[in-house]
């Protein structure tokens, strides 16, 4: 261990609690972690009890083995007295330029169907013109104050909620996605607060954790998002893309969601629908 690289004021107790937390989250025993990481069980026990602080490389090995998200790896490093390793610069910082350019290219090329870039809490960072025009077909997007959040847009009775077909199935599916697609498969405090806010909306099913969702369109291989427009249900499914091998917190937390028509009728009506509504400026 390089003692000079550590902050002597760091709390070994905090480090031990964090490591134990992540081991519990992953359902891994000290022995299992020891075998996977190649670190002795005795050393892991000493770290968790606050009796010792591991070297930086050992700590990163344990974090990698436990699949700890990059933002939380920085927290582990800080608790051990080391400087953070992973940049927490915002998504639109200069160091993210190549990733942002790639995202811009993908959302642009996905026209005429909606494409949306979001952060880990479903806040909208970037869209193509089709996304804005599509939602403008249902509500006045200009009247909604930013920053926009896709889940609030869907659950809000003043937003898209009145136009969502098969609401109970769709809302359960969206709430389940929050858990399934959370970074590192862990719901952080902000995500938990988001879930609480969504559950406070009227007509939100309370059994979403245990209910097995079934699509109203059983012939489809996915649970579609259905939107009702002038009596016609337009059904879409999404493909979600993340950045491969991220070494930056923002890069790991970005998510690109592209909507596609789920059936021929939706594909037939999509372009005429957009054509009747001007682009949001």
C-alpha positions in Angstrom: 0.0 0.0 0.0 1.3 3.4 -0.9 0.7 5.3 2.4 1.7 8.7 0.9 -1.2 8.5 -1.5 -3.8 8.2 1.2 -5.6 10.7 3.3 -4.9 9.8 6.9 -8.3 11.4 8.0 -10.2 8.8 5.9 -12.8 6.7 7.8 -11.9 3.0 7.7 -15.3 2.4 9.3 -17.1 4.0 6.4 -15.0 2.0 4.0 -15.9 -1.2 5.8 -19.6 -0.4 5.8 -19.5 0.5 2.1 -17.8 -2.7 1.1 -20.2 -4.8 3.2 -23.1 -2.9 1.6 -22.0 -3.8 -1.9 -21.3 -7.4 -0.9 -24.8 -7.7 0.6 -26.3 -6.1 -2.5 -24.7 -8.6 -4.8 -25.5 -11.5 -2.4 -21.8 -12.5 -2.1 -20.2 -13.9 1.0 -16.7 -13.0 2.1 -15.5 -16.4 0.9 -17.1 -16.0 -2.5 -15.6 -12.5 -2.9 -12.3 -13.8 -1.8 -12.3 -16.6 -4.4 -13.5 -14.3 -7.2 -11.2 -11.4 -6.5 -8.1 -13.3 -5.4 -8.0 -11.4 -2.1 -7.8 -13.3 1.1 -11.0 -13.7 3.2 -9.0 -12.6 6.2 -8.1 -9.3 4.5 -11.7 -8.7 3.4 -12.8 -9.3 7.0 -10.3 -6.8 8.3 -11.4 -4.2 5.8 -15.1 -4.6 6.7 -14.3 -4.5 10.5 -12.2 -1.3 10.0 -9.0 -3.0 11.1 -7.2 -2.3 7.9 -7.3 -0.3 4.7 -6.5 -2.1 1.4 -4.1 -0.8 -1.2 -5.7 1.2 -4.1 -5.4 -1.7 -6.6 -6.8 -4.2 -4.2 -9.8 -2.0 -3.5 -10.4 -1.5 -7.2 -10.2 -5.2 -7.7 -12.9 -5.8 -5.1 -15.1 -3.1 -6.6 -14.6 -4.6 -10.1 -15.5 -8.0 -8.8 -18.7 -6.7 -7.1 -19.6 -4.7 -10.3 -19.8 -1.4 -8.3 -20.8 1.5 -10.6 -18.0 4.0 -11.3 -19.6 6.8 -9.3 -19.8 4.5 -6.3 -16.2 3.3 -6.9 -15.1 6.9 -6.4 -16.9 6.9 -3.1 -15.1 3.7 -2.0 -11.8 5.3 -2.9 -12.6 8.5 -1.0 -13.6 6.4 2.0 -10.2 4.7 1.9 -8.4 8.0 1.6 -7.6 7.8 -2.1 -8.3 10.3 -4.8 -11.2 9.5 -7.1 -10.2 7.6 -10.2 -13.2 8.2 -12.5 -14.0 11.6 -13.8 -17.4 13.0 -12.7 -17.5 15.7 -15.4 -20.9 16.4 -16.8 -22.2 14.6 -19.8 -21.6 17.6 -22.1 -18.0 18.3 -20.9 -15.2 18.5 -23.4 -13.9 15.1 -22.5 -17.3 13.6 -23.5 -17.1 15.3 -26.9 -16.7 12.1 -28.9 -19.5 10.3 -27.1 -21.8 13.3 -27.5 -21.1 13.5 -31.2 -21.9 9.8 -31.6 -25.2 10.3 -29.7 -26.1 13.3 -31.9 -25.4 11.2 -35.0 -27.6 8.3 -33.8 -30.6 10.4 -32.7 -30.4 12.4 -36.0 -30.3 9.2 -38.1 -33.2 7.7 -36.2 -35.6 10.2 -37.8 -38.6 10.0 -38.3 -38.9 8.0 -35.1 -38.3 9.4 -31.6 -34.9 9.1 -30.0 -34.1 10.3 -26.5 -30.9 10.5 -24.5 -31.3 10.4 -20.7 -29.2 10.3 -17.6 -29.5 7.7 -14.8 -32.6 9.4 -13.4 -34.5 9.6 -16.7 -33.8 13.3 -17.2 -33.9 14.2 -20.8 -30.5 15.4 -22.1 -31.0 15.3 -25.9 -33.7 14.4 -28.4 -34.2 14.4 -32.1 -36.8 16.5 -33.8 -39.1 13.5 -34.2 -39.4 13.1 -30.4 -40.4 16.7 -29.8 -42.9 16.6 -32.7 -44.3 13.3 -31.6 -45.1 14.4 -28.0 -46.3 17.7 -29.3 -49.1 15.8 -31.1 -50.6 15.1 -27.6 -49.6 17.9 -25.3 -47.9 21.3 -25.5 -44.4 20.5 -24.6 -43.4 24.2 -24.5 -45.7 24.6 -21.5 -43.7 22.0 -19.5 -40.8 23.5 -17.5 -37.4 22.0 -17.8 -35.5 19.9 -17.1 -37.8 17.4 -18.5 -38.0 13.9 -17.0 -39.5 11.1 -19.2 -41.1 9.2 -16.3 -42.8 12.3 -15.0 -44.0 13.1 -18.5 -45.5 9.6 -18.8 -47.2 9.5 -15.3 -48.4 13.1 -15.0 -52.1 13.5 -15.6 -51.3 16.8 -17.2 -48.7 15.1 -19.4 -48.9 11.9 -21.5 -50.9 9.8 -18.9 -54.3 10.4 -20.5 -53.1 9.2 -23.9 -51.4 6.0 -22.7 -53.2 2.8 -23.7 -53.4 -0.1 -21.2 -52.1 2.1 -18.5 -51.8 -0.4 -15.7 -49.6 -2.7 -17.7 -47.5 0.1 -19.1 -47.0 1.8 -15.8 -46.0 -1.4 -14.1 -43.6 -2.1 -16.9 -42.0 1.4 -16.6 -41.6 1.1 -12.8 -40.0 -2.3 -13.2 -37.6 -0.9 -15.8 -36.4 1.7 -13.3 -35.1 -1.2 -11.2 -33.9 -3.3 -14.1 -32.0 -0.5 -15.9 -30.6 1.3 -12.9 -26.9 1.7 -13.1 -25.2 -1.3 -11.5 -28.7 -2.7 -10.8 -28.8 -0.6 -7.7 -31.4 2.0 -6.9 -29.7 5.1 -5.4 -31.3 7.7 -3.2 -32.3 9.9 -6.2 -33.9 7.0 -8.0 -35.8 6.0 -4.9 -37.1 9.6 -4.6 -38.1 9.4 -8.2 -40.1 6.2 -7.6 -41.8 7.8 -4.6 -42.8 10.7 -6.7 -44.2 8.5 -9.5 -46.2 6.4 -7.0 -47.8 9.6 -5.7 -49.5 10.2 -9.0 -53.1 8.9 -9.2 -53.9 5.5 -10.7 -50.4 4.2 -10.2 -50.5 0.4 -9.5 -49.1 -0.4 -6.1 -48.4 -4.1 -7.0 -45.9 -3.2 -9.6 -43.0 -5.1 -7.9 -44.8 -8.5 -7.9 -47.2 -8.3 -10.7 -46.4 -10.2 -13.9 -47.1 -7.8 -16.7 -49.0 -9.1 -19.7 -49.4 -7.1 -22.9 -52.8 -6.1 -24.3 -51.3 -7.1 -27.6 -50.2 -10.7 -27.0 -49.1 -11.3 -30.5 -46.2 -8.9 -30.0 -42.8 -10.1 -28.6 -42.6 -7.0 -26.3 -44.8 -4.9 -24.0 -45.4 -1.9 -26.3 -46.0 1.7 -25.4 -49.4 2.5 -26.8 -50.5 6.1 -27.4 -54.1 6.9 -28.2 -54.6 9.6 -30.9 -58.0 10.3 -32.3 -59.3 6.8 -31.4 -56.3 5.1 -33.0 -53.8 3.2 -30.7 -50.2 3.7 -31.9 -47.9 1.1 -30.5 -44.1 1.4 -30.2 -41.3 -0.6 -28.6 -37.9 0.8 -27.5 -34.3 -0.3 -27.9 -32.0 1.0 -25.1 -28.3 1.6 -25.8 -25.5 2.4 -23.3 -21.9 3.3 -23.8 -19.5 0.3 -23.9 -16.6 0.1 -21.6 -17.1 3.5 -19.9 -14.3 5.1 -17.9 -16.2 8.2 -17.1 -19.2 8.4 -14.7 -21.4 10.3 -17.1 -20.6 7.9 -19.9 -21.7 5.0 -17.8 -24.9 6.7 -16.8 -26.1 7.8 -20.2 -28.9 5.8 -21.9 -30.2 6.2 -25.4 -33.7 5.1 -26.1 -35.0 4.7 -29.6 -38.7 4.1 -30.4 -39.8 1.9 -33.3 -43.3 1.1 -34.6 -44.5 -2.2 -33.0 -47.0 -3.0 -35.8 -47.8 -2.1 -39.4 -50.7 0.1 -38.5 -48.5 2.3 -36.3 -45.9 2.5 -39.1 -48.6 3.5 -41.5 -49.9 6.3 -39.2 -46.7 7.6 -37.8 -45.5 9.9 -40.6 -49.0 11.5 -41.3 -49.2 12.1 -37.5 -45.9 14.0 -37.4 -46.8 15.9 -40.6 -49.8 17.5 -39.0 -47.8 19.0 -36.2 -45.0 21.6 -36.6 -41.6 21.2 -35.0 -41.2 22.6 -31.5 -38.9 25.5 -31.5 
